[in-house]
Amino acid sequence: MSVSVSAGPDAAPIVLTENLGRRFGTLDAVVDLSLQVEGGQIFGFLGPNGAGKTTTIKMLCGLLPATSGRATVAGFDIAREPAQIKRRTGYMAQTFSLYPDLTVEENFRFFAGVYGVDARAAGRRMDQLFQEIELGELGHVQAGRLSGGMKQRLALACALVHEPELVFLDEPTSGVDPAQRQRLWDFLYALCEGGTSLFVTTHYLDEAERCHAVGFMLDGRLIARGAPAAMREQLRDRMIGAEARRAVEAMRALRTVPGVQDVTIHGRELRLFFDHPVDARAMAEPLRAAAAHAGVPLDRVYPLAPTLEDLFMTYIRRGSPAV
């Protein structure tokens, strides 16, 4: 399985894997991962918990040895040149991994020392990042007293202290409220436009829409990849929306209509997935008839624009890789 996502024809690969795998005893956490990610973009690495996302990042960062395959990051081999990779990349872990008893500033300066950034350069970098991430007034606060969103900002600042060309962000918005989440993504876009490549893992499928390119993981395998807009085209004309007052009963009735692959409920809206392209107007009558026969008439029937969450659910239903 070979996958390529690109920010442009002249972009150089920032991550390249060939049949990369990791086994823990009898468990295959990552299986035959072949992936090429070009520099200068936000790449979203998506999938449910346990899909293999964090294991992949740890291998790419040189924190966990691969059991099969090979990979390069920023042009360096993960097995032979992990020290060079660490100097050129930043890593923000899934859980808060800084020192809670140290202040915000002390944490930042500690990581500056780890990355070999001298005190004067660290001070300049801290002033810049703390202003951009809105940590400027919290320098003397103990890290353990910060809110979840502020802890995420501090962890990101520490990952950026040495101005890496690639940053791995493992579930950066987990546990963050919507307003903090939006501000964090605004900063990530600014980073990317400034030349920093970002490799972001998440199980929030709506965040896939924010990325330049994405890859979906399921059970340790890459099952789909590409630009979000192009991926959504796979479901063009294969979705119809409907509304009913008794959504559960309507869902059961609509699942019996020929061609309907599945029906899911979102509030009062029913999202119908078809196994082939259909005309929403032509399908309105048989859908209404099936619902009426069950005693649950439909209020509306209309075409639906698919989301990446819709697409991911179709992959799960198929039970086999889509790439």
N, C-alpha and C positions, 0 to 999 in steps of 0.2 A: 504494500500500500504506500504510494508515494504522493505527498501532498505539497503543494506550493501556493503560497499566498504572497502577493507582492504589492509594495507601495508604488512601484514605478519601474520602468525598464532598466534604469541605471542603478537601482538600489542593490547593495551587496547583502548577502544573507547574514543575518546576525545570529540565527540559530539554525543548525542543520543536524538532523538526526537520521540514522539509517538503521532500521530494525531494532531500535532501542528497547530493552526490556529489563524488568526487575522482578525477581521472584523472592518471596519470603517463605521459606519452607516449601509447602505445596501450593501456596497462593501466588498466582501470577498477577501482580499489582499493575504492571504495565507490559503490554504485549506488542512486539513488532511495530513500534512507533517510528514511522518515517515522516518527517515534517521539515519543511523549509519555510522560515519566516524571514522576510526581508526587513532591513533596517528602516528607521524613520516612520514607524507606525505603532499603533496600539493593537496588539494581538490579544484577542480574548480566548482563553483556554477554558472551556465550559463543560459542565457536567454535574451530576448529583454527587453528594458526599460519597466517598469510597470509589470514585471513578478512576482514580490514578493521577489526578492533577498535582497534588502536593508531592507525591513520589517523583513525578517527572521533573518538577522544579528542583527538588533536592539533588537529583542526578545532574541536571544542567548546571547547577551552582557548584558542583564538586563536593557536595556534602554527603552524598550517598553513592557508592559505586554501582555501576550497571552490571547486571549479570549476563547481558547479551547485547550485541549491536555496538554502535559507536555514535558519537555526537561531537560537534564543535560548537563553541559559543564565542562570538566575536573573533572567529578565526582560530581558536585554540581548542585542542583536544581535551575533553573532560577527564580522560583517564591519565594522560601524560602531563597536562599543563594546568592543573587546577589553580595554582597560585596566580598565574597570569589572568585567569578568568575572574578570580575574586577581586583583582585590582581594577578590572574594567566593568564589573557589574555590581549592582546593589541588590539586596534581598530584604524584603519586608515580609516577615513570617505571618502565618495565619493567626496565631495567638500573640498577645502582647509579650514580647521577650526582652524588654529593657529592664533596667534596675529600678524597682519601685521606691527604694529608699533614697536614691539619688535625685537631685533636682533635674528639671528639664535641661538646663544648661550643662550640668555635669554629665548627664547621659550623652548629650551631643558631643561634648569634648572628649569623652571616653572613646566613642566610636571614631572620632577624628584620629585619635592616637592609634587605634587598631588599624586604620587604613593608611597610616603613615602621613597624615596631614599635619603640618606644623601648627603651633599655637596661633601664630598671626593669621595664617590662611584660614584656620578653623574659625577664628573670630569673624573674619570677613564673610565667610560662607554662612555662619550662623546668623549674622545680621540680615543677610539677604533672604535666607530660607524662612526664618522666623517671621519676617515681614510678609512674605508671600503666602505662608501657610497660617498666618494669624496666631503665632505663638509668642509674639514679642513681649506681651505683658505677663507671661507665665514662666519666665526663665528661672525664677527662684522657687517655684512650686515643686514639691515632690511628685515624681511621675506617677506614683501609686494613687495620688489624690485626684488625678485628672479624670474627666468624663471619658466614656468610650471613644467618642469622636476625636477628642483632643489626644488621647493615647495613640490613635491611628495616625494623626498628623505628626506627632513626635517620632513614631516609628518610621514614617516616610522620610522625615527630615534626616534621621540618622542613616537611612539607606542611601541618601543623596549627598552625604557629607563630602565625598571624594569625587563628585561630578562624574559618575559612571556613564558609559555610553548605552548601557542596557540595565533596566531595573526589573526585577521579578517581584510581583506583588501578589501574594497569596491571600485571596479572599479579603481585599483591602476595605470593603464596605460592610463586612459582617458585623452585625450589632450596632450599626450606625444609623441615626435617624435620617429621614429623607432630606432635610435641609443640609445636614453635614455631608451627606452622600453627594448631593449636587455640587457643593463647593469643592469636594475632593476631586470629582470628575472634571470640574473646570480647571483645577490645577494640573491634572494629568494631561489635559489637552494642551495647556500652556507648555508643559515639559516637552511633550512630543513636538510641538511646533518649534521649540528651541533646539531640537536635534537629538533628544533622548528617546531611545526605543523602549517600549514598555510591553512586558509579557504579563498579562493579568489573568489570574484564575478566579472563577466565580461560579456559584451555582444559581445565581440570579439571572434567569434567561433574558429578562428585559435589558440587562446591562450589555448583552451581546449587540444590541442595536447601536450602542455607543462606540463600538470598536470598528477599526478599519477592516479587520479580517478576523475570523473566528475558526476554532476547531472544536468539535463536540467529542467528548470522551464518554464512554459507557463501558463499565466492567473491564477497565484497563485497556480498551481498544479505541482508536480514533475511528469514528463512524461517519463523520462528515466534516467538510471544511469549505472555506471560501469567504467572499465578501457578503455581508448580511443581505444587501439588496438582491444580489444574484441568487443567494440561497432561497430567499422567499419565493422566487419565481417558480420553484419546484411545485408550489401549491397553487399556482395561478388557476383560477376558475375551478378549483376543487373544494371550495368552502362556501357555505351558505349560512346565514344567520336567521334565527327565528325567535319570536317572543311568545310566551304563553304564561298564563297566570298560575298554572300547576305544572311547573317545569319538570319535575321528576317523572310524572306520568307521561308528559309529552315526549320526554327523552326516550322512554321505553317504546312508545308508539313509533317514533321516527326511526329508531334503529331497525325496524322491520322493513323499511322502504328499500327496494332493490337499489344497489349502488352506494348506499350509505355505509361507510366503513366504521364510523363511530360518531357519537354525539356527546358533547361535554356541556356542563352547565356553568355559566358565569352570571350570577345574579338571576335576572329574569331572561337573560339571553341564552339561547341554545346555539352552540357552534357545531355545525354538521360537517364532517369530513367525508369526501367521496373518493372512491377508488379510481376515478377517471374524471377528466374535465367535464363540467356540466354547465348548462345555461340556467341561471337562477330563475329567470321568468318561466321557462318551460317546466322547471321542477317545482314551482310554487304550488300548482294544482295537486299533484300526487302527495306532496308533503301535507298540505292542508286537509286532503281527504283522509290520509292515515291518522292524523291527529283528531279530526272530527269523529272518525269511526270509534276512536278510543274515548270519546267524550271530553276531549281537552282541545278545543279549537285554538288555532294560532292567531295571535293578534297581528303579527307582521312576519313577512318573509323577505329577505334582502341579501344581496351579494356581500361577502365579507372579504376584507383585506387580511391575509394571513400574517401572523407574527412568527418569530423564530421559536417561540414556545410551541406554537402549533406544529411547526416543522419537526421539532425534536420529538414531540409525542408521536408523530407518524413513524419516525425511526424506531421508537420503542415498540410500536404495534407490529412493525414488520418482523422484528426479532432477528434482523441480520444487518450487517454493515451496509451503509448507503454509499460508500466510496470504494 
